[in-house]
Amino acid sequence: MKIFFDENMPYANDFFSDFCKAEELIPFSGRDLTAEQVLDADVLLVRSITKVNEALLKNNNKISFVGTATIGTDHIDQAYLNDRDITFHSAPGCNAISVAEYVISSLVILAERYQLDIQKFSVGIVGGGNTGTRLSEKLTALGIDYIICDPLLEQSKNDNRVFSSLEEVLKCDVISLHVPKVIEGEHPTYHLLDKSRLNNLKNDQIIINACRGEVIDNQALLALKKQGHGLKVVLDVWEGEPDVLMPLIEYTEIATAHIAGYSLEGKARGTEMLYQALCDHIAKQDSSSIEYKYQLVNFLPPANISMIKLNQEFNEVILNQLVKMVYDVRRDDAIFRQQIASQGFDSLRKNYPVRREFSSVQVTLLPNALSDVPHHLGFNKT
């Protein structure tokens, strides 16, 4: 069995080594993958920058499994895979915690930069799926008010949350975007924030896009900022990636290279989910049962700082210190601004420094630390 995997999937060799010989476990550069390279692939494991469609697979007559180690699936032609009876799996929720922590770090930095009270923010979440839900949980832990807009989930009988309209969400102090790219249908998200909606935003609002670049009309946003609009902009994703609208960078508060979900845990969780899916696929083909031999915990190293003790009541100062200790988004912003022109978008993603999630740090609360907010925020208890 030949397994081709994106070189940016952590622990792929560890998870998949039992399925084939070492020489049949083949890494590739996601942006440059060609049909000729995967001509004899049995399994193809990608990330969001690889388009999997007929052009890529038409000459491969043996492939039986395609997986993407990402939440989004707009780069996969699922209809084509279905027509060919090729099993497909994604990794929903794999990096949702990572993206939520990117947003929290951004809010902490902006609150400090502009001397704002983070607990007085009202946050509008566009998209109530895995990522939007994880963000809402962290906002709840911090006592921050939020509302969610998701017309599809609002129509679902299985979701009992109270949803708000997009118009209501766009009035919040902070607007955080967490939707897939949808071009057609009843609820398209392509240019969801177009010129008209952007022009209606207020000078003191904050907008964070950590989903898909095309959800915001980047040219319209640039024009708005050039007019002197005070909107504070955090962009992790860009329209037309990997080609970034370079003039827009100087008008952002925080700018990064589509790495919001790039914590070590977030990327590796996607690998783990595809490992489990491939195990199930093989077991189904063999009409057998299979146990998962490996788990992510088998491979994750300890964090550089893995334990701290709190001996005072939790407050905004402690929040600032805790969050920045684990993940200070200013690091990624600085790398992006300094290296995007010389290194390029994909290189920044490929060489992204190791970043951990809050859960990698154990927080022990001593008697004077009365609040359990850190644990509700995602820091480890044990």
C-alpha positions as CSV (number, residue, x, y, z in Angstrom):
1,M,0.0,0.0,0.0
2,K,1.4,3.4,-1.0
3,I,0.3,6.3,1.2
4,F,1.0,9.8,0.0
5,F,0.7,12.5,2.7
6,D,1.2,16.3,2.9
7,E,4.6,17.0,4.4
8,N,3.0,19.4,6.9
9,M,1.0,16.6,8.7
10,P,2.7,16.1,12.0
11,Y,3.4,12.5,13.1
12,A,2.2,11.0,9.8
13,N,5.2,8.6,9.8
14,D,4.4,7.5,13.4
15,F,0.7,7.0,12.8
16,F,0.8,5.3,9.4
17,S,4.1,3.3,9.5
18,D,2.3,0.0,10.3
19,F,0.3,0.2,7.1
20,C,3.1,-0.1,4.6
21,K,6.9,-0.2,4.1
22,A,8.9,2.9,4.9
23,E,9.5,3.6,1.2
24,E,5.8,3.5,0.5
25,L,5.0,6.3,2.9
26,I,5.6,9.3,0.8
27,P,5.5,13.0,1.8
28,F,4.7,15.7,-0.8
29,S,4.5,19.5,-1.1
30,G,0.8,20.3,-0.9
31,R,0.7,23.2,-3.3
32,D,2.8,21.4,-6.0
33,L,1.3,17.9,-6.1
34,T,0.8,16.6,-9.6
35,A,-1.2,13.8,-11.2
36,E,2.0,12.1,-12.2
37,Q,3.2,12.0,-8.6
38,V,0.1,10.2,-7.3
39,L,-0.3,7.9,-10.2
40,D,0.1,4.8,-8.0
41,A,-1.2,6.1,-4.7
42,D,-3.5,3.8,-2.7
43,V,-4.2,6.5,-0.1
44,L,-3.9,10.3,-0.5
45,L,-3.8,12.5,2.6
46,V,-3.9,16.2,2.0
47,R,-4.3,19.6,3.7
48,S,-6.3,22.6,2.4
49,I,-3.9,23.8,-0.2
50,T,-4.2,20.7,-2.4
51,K,-7.1,20.5,-4.8
52,V,-8.3,16.9,-5.1
53,N,-10.3,16.5,-8.3
54,E,-10.5,14.6,-11.6
55,A,-7.5,16.4,-13.0
56,L,-5.4,15.1,-10.1
57,L,-6.7,11.5,-9.9
58,K,-8.0,10.6,-13.4
59,N,-5.0,8.5,-14.3
60,N,-4.9,6.7,-10.9
61,N,-6.9,3.5,-11.1
62,K,-6.1,2.1,-7.7
63,I,-6.7,4.8,-5.1
64,S,-9.4,3.9,-2.6
65,F,-9.1,6.5,0.2
66,V,-8.7,10.3,0.3
67,G,-8.5,12.2,3.5
68,T,-8.0,15.9,4.4
69,A,-6.5,16.7,7.7
70,T,-8.6,19.9,7.8
71,I,-12.0,21.1,8.8
72,G,-12.8,22.7,5.5
73,T,-13.5,20.6,2.4
74,D,-14.0,23.1,-0.4
75,H,-10.7,21.9,-2.0
76,I,-12.1,18.4,-2.4
77,D,-14.4,17.4,-5.3
78,Q,-16.5,15.1,-3.2
79,A,-18.9,14.4,-6.1
80,Y,-16.1,13.1,-8.2
81,L,-14.8,10.9,-5.4
82,N,-18.3,9.5,-4.8
83,D,-18.7,8.7,-8.5
84,R,-15.5,6.7,-8.3
85,D,-16.5,5.0,-5.0
86,I,-13.4,6.5,-3.3
87,T,-13.8,6.7,0.4
88,F,-13.4,10.3,1.7
89,H,-12.8,11.6,5.2
90,S,-12.1,15.1,6.6
91,A,-11.1,16.0,10.1
92,P,-14.0,18.2,11.5
93,G,-13.0,20.0,14.6
94,C,-9.4,19.0,14.5
95,N,-8.0,22.5,14.9
96,A,-11.1,24.3,16.3
97,I,-9.5,24.8,19.7
98,S,-6.3,26.2,18.0
99,V,-8.3,28.8,16.0
100,A,-10.4,29.7,19.1
101,E,-7.2,30.3,21.0
102,Y,-5.8,32.4,18.2
103,V,-8.9,34.6,18.5
104,I,-8.5,34.8,22.3
105,S,-4.8,35.8,21.9
106,S,-5.8,38.5,19.4
107,L,-8.4,39.9,21.8
108,V,-5.9,39.9,24.7
109,I,-3.3,41.8,22.6
110,L,-5.8,44.4,21.2
111,A,-7.3,45.0,24.7
112,E,-3.8,45.7,26.0
113,R,-2.8,47.8,23.0
114,Y,-5.8,50.1,23.2
115,Q,-6.4,49.8,27.0
116,L,-9.8,48.1,26.5
117,D,-11.7,46.0,29.1
118,I,-11.9,42.6,27.4
119,Q,-14.8,41.5,29.6
120,K,-16.9,44.4,28.3
121,F,-16.5,43.3,24.7
122,S,-19.6,42.0,22.9
123,V,-18.6,39.3,20.4
124,G,-20.5,38.3,17.3
125,I,-19.6,34.8,16.0
126,V,-20.4,34.1,12.4
127,G,-20.6,30.3,12.1
128,G,-21.7,28.1,15.0
129,G,-19.9,24.9,13.9
130,N,-16.9,23.3,15.7
131,T,-14.7,26.4,15.8
132,G,-17.5,28.9,16.6
133,T,-18.6,26.6,19.4
134,R,-15.1,26.3,20.9
135,L,-14.7,30.0,20.8
136,S,-18.1,30.5,22.5
137,E,-17.0,28.2,25.3
138,K,-13.8,30.2,25.9
139,L,-15.8,33.4,25.9
140,T,-18.2,32.0,28.4
141,A,-15.2,31.0,30.6
142,L,-14.1,34.6,30.5
143,G,-17.5,36.1,31.1
144,I,-17.6,37.8,27.7
145,D,-21.0,38.2,26.1
146,Y,-21.5,36.8,22.6
147,I,-24.1,36.0,20.0
148,I,-23.9,33.5,17.1
149,C,-25.2,33.7,13.6
150,D,-25.6,30.4,11.7
151,P,-28.8,30.1,9.5
152,L,-28.2,26.4,8.7
153,L,-27.8,25.4,12.4
154,E,-30.7,27.6,13.3
155,Q,-32.9,25.5,11.0
156,S,-31.6,22.3,12.6
157,K,-33.9,20.5,15.1
158,N,-30.8,19.1,16.8
159,D,-29.4,22.5,17.9
160,N,-31.1,24.2,20.8
161,R,-28.9,27.3,20.9
162,V,-30.4,30.8,20.4
163,F,-29.1,32.2,17.1
164,S,-29.0,35.8,15.9
165,S,-29.2,37.4,12.5
166,L,-26.1,38.5,10.6
167,E,-27.2,42.1,11.0
168,E,-27.2,41.7,14.8
169,V,-23.8,40.1,14.8
170,L,-22.3,42.9,12.7
171,K,-23.3,45.4,15.4
172,C,-21.1,43.7,18.1
173,D,-17.8,45.2,19.3
174,V,-15.9,42.1,17.8
175,I,-16.9,40.2,14.7
176,S,-15.2,36.8,14.5
177,L,-15.7,34.8,11.3
178,H,-15.8,31.0,11.3
179,V,-17.6,29.7,8.2
180,P,-16.5,27.6,5.2
181,K,-16.3,29.2,1.7
182,V,-19.6,28.7,0.0
183,I,-20.1,30.3,-3.4
184,E,-23.6,29.1,-4.3
185,G,-26.8,28.1,-2.6
186,E,-29.2,29.7,-0.1
187,H,-26.5,30.9,2.3
188,P,-23.3,31.8,0.3
189,T,-20.3,33.1,2.3
190,Y,-18.2,34.3,-0.6
191,H,-17.8,38.0,0.0
192,L,-20.2,37.8,2.9
193,L,-18.6,41.0,4.1
194,D,-18.8,43.0,0.8
195,K,-18.4,46.7,0.2
196,S,-21.8,47.5,1.5
197,R,-21.5,45.6,4.8
198,L,-18.0,46.8,5.4
199,N,-19.0,50.4,4.9
200,N,-21.7,50.0,7.6
201,L,-19.2,48.9,10.3
202,K,-18.2,51.4,13.0
203,N,-14.8,52.9,13.6
204,D,-14.4,51.2,17.0
205,Q,-15.2,47.7,15.9
206,I,-12.8,44.8,15.6
207,I,-13.1,42.2,12.8
208,I,-11.2,38.8,12.9
209,N,-11.1,36.5,9.9
210,A,-9.6,33.1,10.7
211,C,-11.7,30.9,8.3
212,R,-11.5,31.6,4.5
213,G,-10.0,34.7,2.9
214,E,-12.8,35.0,0.4
215,V,-15.4,35.6,3.1
216,I,-14.2,39.3,3.1
217,D,-13.9,41.3,-0.1
218,N,-10.2,42.2,0.4
219,Q,-10.2,45.0,-2.2
220,A,-13.3,46.6,-0.6
221,L,-11.6,46.3,2.9
222,L,-8.4,47.9,1.6
223,A,-10.4,50.8,0.0
224,L,-12.3,51.3,3.3
225,K,-9.1,51.5,5.3
226,K,-7.4,53.8,2.8
227,Q,-10.3,56.2,3.5
228,G,-9.2,56.4,7.1
229,H,-11.9,54.1,8.6
230,G,-11.0,53.1,12.2
231,L,-12.0,49.4,11.9
232,K,-9.4,47.2,13.6
233,V,-8.6,44.3,11.4
234,V,-7.1,40.9,12.2
235,L,-6.5,38.7,9.2
236,D,-5.2,35.2,9.3
237,V,-6.6,34.3,5.9
238,W,-6.5,36.2,2.6
239,E,-8.4,36.3,-0.6
240,G,-6.4,34.6,-3.4
241,E,-4.0,32.7,-1.2
242,P,-1.0,32.3,-1.6
243,D,-1.1,35.7,-3.3
244,V,-1.7,38.2,-0.6
245,L,-3.0,41.7,-1.2
246,M,0.2,43.2,0.1
247,P,-1.0,46.8,0.5
248,L,-3.7,45.6,2.9
249,I,-1.1,44.3,5.4
250,E,-0.2,47.8,6.7
251,Y,-3.8,48.4,7.6
252,T,-4.1,45.4,9.8
253,E,-3.6,45.2,13.6
254,I,-2.5,41.5,13.3
255,A,-1.6,39.7,10.1
256,T,-0.6,36.1,9.8
257,A,-0.2,33.3,7.1
258,H,-3.3,31.1,7.6
259,I,-1.9,29.6,10.7
260,A,-4.7,30.1,13.3
261,G,-5.3,26.4,13.3
262,Y,-1.6,25.5,13.3
263,S,-1.0,24.6,16.9
264,L,0.9,21.3,17.2
265,E,-2.1,19.7,18.7
266,G,-4.5,21.1,16.0
267,K,-2.4,19.8,13.1
268,A,-1.6,16.5,14.8
269,R,-5.2,16.0,15.8
270,G,-6.1,16.0,12.0
271,T,-3.5,13.3,11.4
272,E,-4.9,11.2,14.3
273,M,-8.4,11.5,12.9
274,L,-7.4,10.4,9.4
275,Y,-5.4,7.5,11.0
276,Q,-8.6,6.3,12.7
277,A,-10.6,6.7,9.5
278,L,-8.1,4.7,7.5
279,C,-8.1,2.0,10.2
280,D,-11.9,1.8,9.9
281,H,-11.7,1.8,6.1
282,I,-9.3,-1.1,6.0
283,A,-11.3,-3.0,8.6
284,K,-14.5,-2.6,6.6
285,Q,-12.7,-3.9,3.4
286,D,-11.5,-6.9,5.3
287,S,-14.8,-7.4,7.2
288,S,-12.8,-7.4,10.4
289,S,-12.6,-5.3,13.6
290,I,-9.6,-3.2,14.4
291,E,-8.4,-1.3,17.5
292,Y,-6.5,2.0,17.2
293,K,-3.0,1.2,18.1
294,Y,-1.9,4.8,18.4
295,Q,-3.2,8.0,20.0
296,L,-2.0,11.5,19.8
297,V,-0.9,11.4,23.4
298,N,1.7,8.8,22.4
299,F,3.6,11.3,20.3
300,L,3.1,14.8,21.7
301,P,6.2,16.1,23.6
302,P,5.9,18.1,26.9
303,A,5.5,21.8,26.5
304,N,8.6,24.0,27.2
305,I,6.6,25.4,30.2
306,S,4.3,22.7,31.3
307,M,3.3,23.7,34.8
308,I,2.5,26.9,36.7
309,K,0.9,27.8,40.0
310,L,-1.5,30.7,40.6
311,N,-1.7,32.2,44.1
312,Q,-4.0,35.2,43.5
313,E,-7.5,35.8,42.3
314,F,-7.8,35.5,38.5
315,N,-8.1,38.9,36.7
316,E,-7.3,40.5,33.4
317,V,-3.6,40.8,34.2
318,I,-3.3,37.1,34.9
319,L,-5.3,36.3,31.8
320,N,-2.8,38.5,29.8
321,Q,0.2,36.7,31.3
322,L,-1.2,33.2,30.9
323,V,-2.3,33.6,27.3
324,K,0.9,35.2,26.1
325,M,3.0,32.6,27.9
326,V,1.4,29.9,25.8
327,Y,0.6,31.8,22.6
328,D,1.4,35.4,21.8
329,V,0.0,36.1,18.4
330,R,2.4,39.0,18.0
331,R,5.2,36.5,17.2
332,D,3.4,35.3,14.1
333,D,2.4,38.8,13.1
334,A,6.0,39.9,13.3
335,I,7.2,36.9,11.2
336,F,4.6,37.6,8.6
337,R,5.4,41.3,8.2
338,Q,9.1,40.7,8.1
339,Q,9.2,37.6,5.8
340,I,6.1,37.5,3.6
341,A,7.8,39.4,0.7
342,S,11.1,37.4,0.9
343,Q,9.9,34.0,1.9
344,G,6.4,33.7,0.5
345,F,3.1,32.6,2.0
346,D,3.6,28.8,1.7
347,S,7.1,28.9,3.1
348,L,5.9,30.7,6.2
349,R,3.3,28.0,6.7
350,K,5.7,25.2,6.0
351,N,8.3,26.5,8.5
352,Y,5.8,27.6,11.1
353,P,7.4,27.5,14.6
354,V,6.0,25.0,17.1
355,R,3.0,26.4,19.0
356,R,1.1,24.7,21.7
357,E,-2.4,24.9,23.0
358,F,-3.5,26.0,26.5
359,S,-4.1,22.4,27.4
360,S,-0.3,21.7,27.3
361,V,0.1,23.7,30.5
362,Q,-1.0,22.5,33.9
363,V,-2.3,25.3,36.1
364,T,-2.4,24.6,39.8
365,L,-4.6,26.9,41.8
366,L,-3.2,27.6,45.3
367,P,-5.6,28.7,48.2
368,N,-5.7,32.4,47.3
369,A,-6.6,31.7,43.7
370,L,-10.3,31.5,44.1
371,S,-11.4,31.3,40.5
372,D,-11.3,28.3,38.3
373,V,-11.4,30.4,35.0
374,P,-8.0,29.0,33.7
375,H,-9.3,25.5,33.6
376,H,-12.6,26.5,32.0
377,L,-10.5,28.4,29.5
378,G,-8.7,25.2,28.5
379,F,-5.6,25.0,30.7
380,N,-5.0,21.5,32.2
381,K,-5.9,20.5,35.7
382,T,-3.7,17.4,35.9
